Amino acid sequence: MAVLPFRPSPFFANKNKAFWRLQMLGWSGAMLLRAMSSLANNQPASFLVLVLIATITGFSISLLLAVVYHQLIGQRPLLTWGVTMVVLPFAVSLYAFMDGWVIALYRPDSIASFAQLFIGVFYLDATLLGAWSALYYAINFFLRIEEQNDQLMRLENQATSAQLAMLRYQLNPHFLFNTLNSISTLVLLKQTDQANAMLTRLSSFLRYTLINPPTGRVTVAQEVETLKLYLDIERMRFEERLRTTFRIDEACKEGLLPSLLLQPLVENAIKYAVSPQESGAEITIAAGLLGQNLRITVSDTGPGMTAQNAENRSSGITYDGREQVSTGVGLANIRDRLAQAYGTSHRFDMYEPPEGGFAVTIEIPFEKRQSSSAPASVTPRSALAV
């Protein structure tokens, strides 16, 4: 497809330039119509000089009206229209006086009096300036409404972005609390190698959160790599008790989703499935396409939504006697982020599979990155070895 050598811009992008363009176009059209009417009525060619003078006069008076209207358009309606109803007849009278005077000079032997000439051109001049005034107000009111709508949309987008950023930033202290507590425990036990390894992985994970903006989106492949990095940190705490399986279809790896959307789901599974069981549990992360939607499921082989932990698990709040292991932002955070990002075009389901355990399924519209710029990537896991 051919590419334009220039980038088109909206006509009213520059209001001042647009005004002069419309001004020149409008009065040139009026002069052309009056000239054609004069020639059709068998007027001599010299009469076109009068048409030119009348056009210049109208053009000049309209500039004065533009200055007055510009001051009035932001006032209360009563003041705007009241002053306009006074200024417009005065401007028309001035226009008609100038036209009548020029015609009287052009035809000194005319039997028509100046009053007759004034009345004769008054209606034509009133039509021109009246139409000009109506267009001026209509265009400017339209532009003001458009500006207000644009400003409202910008404010709504800023509010949405701020909300998304707040929800994303909730995750960092939430995750940091548990990880730093584990590092502190390793240091107290003098297990410095493990503490150093966990710090290295933590720094890589936090580097990823800084590279990706809080309102940005990443591919499924990136999110999976981030989850693996997070699981490496948690696996140092739970060792063989934490078992994971990834089932990611190739077709959905380029699909986009909010960054760090799945980490709270995996963290929730670790708290309620891996941590309370001596044998641990297996966490499965599956992603695939379902029609035009991207479907992601995070499930575990834990005790499921038992009567004791169903309410806590769905809200993400629990205590283990030694520390508060959640700040209550888990699944509720995900619900809010999905609502902010996709509105009603998403699904978020929590359920207990027939084979037991607990599962969360998310469905969002499948979208791929359009820009050619490469998104930020997670540090390769091979570079994290210590």
C-alpha positions as CSV (number, residue, x, y, z in Angstrom):
1,M,0.0,0.0,0.0
2,A,1.3,3.4,-1.0
3,V,2.4,5.7,1.9
4,L,1.6,9.4,1.8
5,P,4.7,11.6,1.6
6,F,3.1,13.9,4.2
7,R,1.1,13.3,7.4
8,P,-2.4,14.8,7.2
9,S,-3.5,16.9,10.1
10,P,-7.0,18.0,11.3
11,F,-8.3,21.1,9.6
12,F,-8.8,22.8,13.0
13,A,-5.5,21.7,14.4
14,N,-4.4,25.3,14.0
15,K,-7.4,27.5,14.8
16,N,-5.9,30.7,13.6
17,K,-4.9,29.2,10.2
18,A,-8.3,27.6,9.8
19,F,-10.1,30.9,10.5
20,W,-8.2,32.7,7.8
21,R,-8.7,29.9,5.3
22,L,-12.5,29.9,5.9
23,Q,-12.5,33.7,5.9
24,M,-10.8,33.8,2.5
25,L,-12.8,31.0,1.1
26,G,-16.2,32.3,2.3
27,W,-15.8,35.9,1.1
28,S,-14.2,34.8,-2.2
29,G,-17.3,32.7,-2.8
30,A,-19.6,35.6,-1.9
31,M,-17.7,37.9,-4.3
32,L,-17.9,35.3,-7.1
33,L,-21.6,34.9,-6.6
34,R,-22.3,38.6,-6.6
35,A,-20.1,39.1,-9.7
36,M,-21.9,36.4,-11.6
37,S,-25.3,37.9,-10.6
38,S,-24.2,41.3,-11.8
39,L,-23.0,40.0,-15.2
40,A,-26.3,38.0,-15.5
41,N,-28.2,41.2,-15.0
42,N,-26.3,42.9,-17.8
43,Q,-24.3,45.2,-15.5
44,P,-21.2,46.7,-17.1
45,A,-17.8,45.2,-16.3
46,S,-16.9,48.3,-14.3
47,F,-19.6,47.3,-11.8
48,L,-17.3,44.5,-10.7
49,V,-15.2,47.2,-8.9
50,L,-18.2,47.8,-6.7
51,V,-18.5,44.1,-6.0
52,L,-14.8,44.0,-5.0
53,I,-15.2,47.0,-2.7
54,A,-18.3,45.5,-1.1
55,T,-16.4,42.3,-0.5
56,I,-13.5,44.0,1.1
57,T,-15.9,46.0,3.3
58,G,-17.7,42.9,4.4
59,F,-14.4,41.1,5.0
60,S,-13.2,44.0,7.2
61,I,-16.4,44.3,9.2
62,S,-16.4,40.5,9.8
63,L,-12.9,40.8,11.3
64,L,-14.2,43.4,13.8
65,L,-17.2,41.1,14.5
66,A,-14.8,38.2,15.1
67,V,-13.0,40.2,17.8
68,V,-16.3,41.0,19.5
69,Y,-17.6,37.5,19.2
70,H,-14.4,36.0,20.6
71,Q,-14.9,38.0,23.8
72,L,-18.6,37.1,24.0
73,I,-18.5,33.3,23.3
74,G,-17.1,32.5,26.7
75,Q,-19.7,34.6,28.6
76,R,-23.1,33.7,30.0
77,P,-25.6,32.9,27.2
78,L,-27.8,35.9,28.1
79,L,-24.9,38.3,27.7
80,T,-23.6,36.6,24.6
81,W,-26.8,36.6,22.6
82,G,-28.0,40.0,24.0
83,V,-24.8,41.8,22.9
84,T,-24.8,39.9,19.6
85,M,-28.4,41.1,18.9
86,V,-27.1,44.7,19.3
87,V,-23.8,44.4,17.6
88,L,-25.0,42.5,14.5
89,P,-27.6,45.0,13.3
90,F,-25.1,47.8,13.8
91,A,-22.6,46.0,11.7
92,V,-25.1,45.3,9.0
93,S,-26.2,49.0,9.0
94,L,-22.5,50.0,8.6
95,Y,-22.1,47.6,5.8
96,A,-25.2,48.8,4.0
97,F,-24.2,52.4,4.5
98,M,-20.8,51.8,2.9
99,D,-22.4,49.8,0.0
100,G,-25.1,52.5,-0.6
101,W,-22.5,55.3,-0.5
102,V,-20.3,53.5,-3.0
103,I,-23.2,52.9,-5.4
104,A,-24.3,56.5,-5.1
105,L,-20.8,57.6,-6.1
106,Y,-20.8,55.2,-9.0
107,R,-24.2,56.4,-10.2
108,P,-24.5,60.1,-9.4
109,D,-27.3,60.6,-11.9
110,S,-29.5,57.8,-10.4
111,I,-33.1,58.7,-9.5
112,A,-33.0,56.5,-6.5
113,S,-32.4,58.2,-3.2
114,F,-29.6,57.2,-0.7
115,A,-32.3,55.8,1.6
116,Q,-33.6,53.6,-1.2
117,L,-30.1,52.4,-2.0
118,F,-29.5,51.7,1.7
119,I,-32.6,49.6,2.1
120,G,-31.9,47.8,-1.2
121,V,-28.5,46.5,-0.1
122,F,-29.4,46.1,3.6
123,Y,-31.1,42.7,3.2
124,L,-28.3,41.3,1.1
125,D,-25.7,42.5,3.7
126,A,-27.8,41.3,6.5
127,T,-27.9,37.8,4.9
128,L,-24.1,37.8,4.5
129,L,-23.2,38.9,8.0
130,G,-26.0,36.9,9.6
131,A,-24.8,33.7,7.9
132,W,-21.2,34.6,8.8
133,S,-22.1,35.1,12.4
134,A,-24.1,31.9,12.6
135,L,-21.2,29.9,11.1
136,Y,-18.7,31.6,13.5
137,Y,-20.7,30.7,16.6
138,A,-21.5,27.2,15.3
139,I,-17.9,26.3,14.5
140,N,-16.6,27.7,17.7
141,F,-19.2,26.1,19.9
142,F,-18.5,22.8,18.1
143,L,-14.7,23.2,18.7
144,R,-15.3,24.0,22.4
145,I,-17.4,20.9,22.8
146,E,-14.8,18.8,21.1
147,E,-12.1,20.2,23.3
148,Q,-14.2,19.5,26.4
149,N,-14.7,15.9,25.2
150,D,-11.0,15.5,24.5
151,Q,-10.2,16.9,27.9
152,L,-12.7,14.5,29.5
153,M,-11.2,11.6,27.7
154,R,-7.7,12.5,28.7
155,L,-8.8,12.8,32.3
156,E,-10.5,9.4,32.2
157,N,-7.5,7.9,30.6
158,Q,-5.3,9.4,33.3
159,A,-7.6,8.1,36.0
160,T,-7.6,4.6,34.4
161,S,-3.8,4.7,34.1
162,A,-3.4,5.9,37.7
163,Q,-5.7,3.1,38.9
164,L,-3.8,0.5,36.9
165,A,-0.5,1.8,38.2
166,M,-1.7,1.7,41.8
167,L,-2.9,-1.9,41.4
168,R,0.4,-2.9,39.9
169,Y,2.4,-1.2,42.5
170,Q,0.5,-3.0,45.2
171,L,2.2,-6.2,44.1
172,N,5.7,-5.1,44.7
173,P,5.6,-4.5,48.5
174,H,3.3,-7.5,48.8
175,F,5.9,-9.8,47.1
176,L,8.9,-8.1,48.7
177,F,7.6,-8.7,52.2
178,N,7.7,-12.5,51.8
179,T,10.9,-12.7,49.9
180,L,12.9,-10.4,52.2
181,N,11.5,-12.3,55.2
182,S,12.9,-15.5,53.6
183,I,16.3,-13.9,52.9
184,S,16.4,-12.7,56.5
185,T,15.7,-16.2,57.7
186,L,18.5,-17.6,55.5
187,V,20.9,-15.0,56.8
188,L,20.1,-15.9,60.4
189,L,20.7,-19.5,59.6
190,K,24.0,-18.6,58.0
191,Q,23.0,-20.0,54.7
192,T,24.7,-17.2,52.8
193,D,24.9,-18.9,49.4
194,Q,21.1,-19.5,49.3
195,A,20.5,-15.9,50.5
196,N,22.8,-14.5,47.8
197,A,21.1,-16.6,45.2
198,M,17.7,-15.4,46.3
199,L,18.9,-11.8,46.3
200,T,20.2,-12.2,42.7
201,R,16.9,-13.6,41.5
202,L,15.0,-10.9,43.4
203,S,17.0,-8.2,41.7
204,S,16.4,-9.6,38.3
205,F,12.6,-9.9,39.0
206,L,12.5,-6.2,40.2
207,R,14.5,-5.1,37.2
208,Y,11.7,-6.6,35.1
209,T,9.1,-4.6,37.0
210,L,11.0,-1.4,36.4
211,I,11.5,-2.0,32.7
212,N,7.8,-2.6,32.0
213,P,5.6,0.3,32.8
214,P,2.8,-0.4,35.3
215,T,0.1,0.2,32.7
216,G,1.9,-1.7,30.0
217,R,1.2,-5.1,28.6
218,V,3.6,-8.0,27.8
219,T,3.4,-11.2,25.8
220,V,2.4,-14.5,27.2
221,A,5.9,-15.7,26.6
222,Q,7.3,-12.8,28.7
223,E,4.9,-13.4,31.5
224,V,5.8,-17.1,31.6
225,E,9.5,-16.2,31.8
226,T,8.7,-13.9,34.7
227,L,6.7,-16.6,36.5
228,K,9.6,-19.0,36.1
229,L,11.9,-16.3,37.6
230,Y,9.4,-15.9,40.5
231,L,9.1,-19.6,41.0
232,D,12.9,-20.0,41.2
233,I,12.8,-17.6,44.1
234,E,10.0,-19.5,45.8
235,R,11.5,-22.9,45.0
236,M,14.5,-22.0,47.2
237,R,12.0,-21.8,50.1
238,F,10.0,-24.9,49.4
239,E,12.5,-27.0,47.4
240,E,10.9,-30.3,46.1
241,R,7.5,-29.4,47.7
242,L,6.9,-26.9,44.9
243,R,6.3,-28.6,41.6
244,T,5.3,-26.8,38.4
245,T,4.0,-27.6,35.0
246,F,3.7,-25.2,32.0
247,R,1.3,-25.9,29.1
248,I,1.6,-23.0,26.8
249,D,0.3,-23.3,23.2
250,E,2.7,-21.8,20.6
251,A,-0.3,-20.0,19.0
252,C,-0.9,-17.8,22.1
253,K,2.7,-16.9,23.0
254,E,2.5,-13.5,21.3
255,G,-0.8,-12.7,22.9
256,L,-0.8,-9.6,25.2
257,L,-1.9,-9.3,28.8
258,P,-1.2,-6.9,31.7
259,S,2.3,-7.4,33.1
260,L,2.5,-9.4,36.4
261,L,-1.1,-10.5,36.0
262,L,-0.4,-14.1,36.8
263,Q,2.1,-13.8,39.6
264,P,-0.6,-13.3,42.3
265,L,-2.4,-16.4,41.1
266,V,0.8,-18.5,41.5
267,E,1.5,-16.9,44.8
268,N,-2.0,-17.7,45.9
269,A,-1.5,-21.3,44.9
270,I,1.8,-21.5,46.8
271,K,0.2,-20.2,50.0
272,Y,-2.9,-22.4,50.0
273,A,-1.7,-25.5,48.3
274,V,2.1,-25.9,48.7
275,S,2.7,-24.3,52.1
276,P,0.1,-26.1,54.2
277,Q,0.8,-29.6,52.9
278,E,3.9,-31.5,54.0
279,S,4.1,-33.2,50.6
280,G,3.6,-29.8,48.8
281,A,1.6,-29.5,45.6
282,E,1.8,-29.2,41.9
283,I,0.9,-25.9,40.2
284,T,-0.1,-26.0,36.5
285,I,-0.1,-22.9,34.3
286,A,-1.9,-23.5,31.0
287,A,-2.6,-21.0,28.2
288,G,-4.3,-21.4,24.8
289,L,-6.7,-19.8,22.4
290,L,-10.5,-20.2,22.7
291,G,-12.0,-18.6,19.6
292,Q,-11.0,-15.0,19.6
293,N,-10.0,-15.1,23.3
294,L,-6.9,-15.9,25.2
295,R,-7.6,-18.4,28.0
296,I,-5.2,-18.8,30.9
297,T,-5.7,-21.3,33.8
298,V,-3.7,-21.6,36.9
299,S,-4.5,-24.7,39.0
300,D,-3.0,-26.6,41.9
301,T,-3.4,-30.0,43.6
302,G,-4.0,-28.5,47.0
303,P,-6.9,-29.0,49.4
304,G,-9.2,-26.8,47.3
305,M,-11.9,-24.5,48.5
306,T,-12.5,-26.2,51.8
307,A,-14.9,-24.6,54.3
308,Q,-12.0,-23.4,56.4
309,N,-10.2,-21.5,53.7
310,A,-12.7,-20.8,50.9
311,E,-13.4,-17.2,52.0
312,N,-9.8,-16.4,52.7
313,R,-8.5,-18.0,49.5
314,S,-10.9,-16.1,47.3
315,S,-9.9,-12.8,48.9
316,G,-6.2,-13.6,49.3
317,I,-6.0,-13.1,53.0
318,T,-4.4,-15.5,55.4
319,Y,-2.1,-15.8,58.4
320,D,0.3,-18.6,59.5
321,G,1.0,-17.6,63.1
322,R,4.5,-16.3,62.4
323,E,3.9,-13.6,59.9
324,Q,1.2,-12.1,57.8
325,V,1.9,-13.7,54.5
326,S,-0.6,-11.7,52.5
327,T,-1.7,-8.1,52.4
328,G,-5.1,-9.0,50.8
329,V,-4.4,-7.7,47.3
330,G,-4.2,-11.1,45.5
331,L,-7.2,-12.2,43.6
332,A,-9.1,-8.9,44.3
333,N,-6.2,-7.1,42.7
334,I,-6.5,-9.2,39.5
335,R,-10.3,-8.6,39.3
336,D,-9.8,-4.9,39.5
337,R,-6.9,-4.8,36.9
338,L,-9.0,-6.9,34.5
339,A,-12.0,-4.6,35.0
340,Q,-9.9,-1.5,34.4
341,A,-8.1,-3.0,31.3
342,Y,-11.0,-4.8,29.6
343,G,-14.2,-3.6,31.1
344,T,-16.8,-6.4,30.5
345,S,-14.8,-8.1,27.8
346,H,-13.2,-10.6,30.1
347,R,-14.0,-13.6,32.4
348,F,-12.5,-14.4,35.8
349,D,-13.7,-17.7,37.3
350,M,-12.6,-19.5,40.4
351,Y,-13.6,-23.1,40.9
352,E,-12.7,-26.6,42.2
353,P,-11.9,-29.0,39.4
354,P,-13.5,-32.5,39.4
355,E,-10.1,-34.0,40.3
356,G,-9.7,-31.7,43.3
357,G,-7.6,-28.7,44.1
358,F,-8.3,-25.2,43.1
359,A,-8.2,-23.4,39.7
360,V,-8.6,-19.9,38.3
361,T,-9.4,-19.2,34.7
362,I,-9.0,-15.9,32.9
363,E,-10.3,-15.1,29.4
364,I,-9.4,-11.9,27.7
365,P,-9.5,-10.7,24.0
366,F,-6.5,-12.1,22.1
367,E,-4.4,-9.2,20.9
368,K,-0.9,-9.1,19.4
369,R,1.6,-6.3,19.6
370,Q,1.3,-4.0,16.5
371,S,4.5,-1.9,16.8
372,S,7.7,-3.1,15.4
373,S,9.7,-2.2,18.4
374,A,10.8,-5.1,20.6
375,P,9.2,-5.2,24.0
376,A,11.3,-5.4,27.2
377,S,12.3,-8.9,28.0
378,V,13.1,-10.7,31.2
379,T,16.8,-11.4,31.9
380,P,17.7,-14.9,30.6
381,R,17.6,-17.5,33.3
382,S,21.0,-18.8,32.3
383,A,22.4,-15.4,33.4
384,L,21.0,-15.8,36.9
385,A,23.3,-18.6,38.0
386,V,25.4,-17.7,41.0
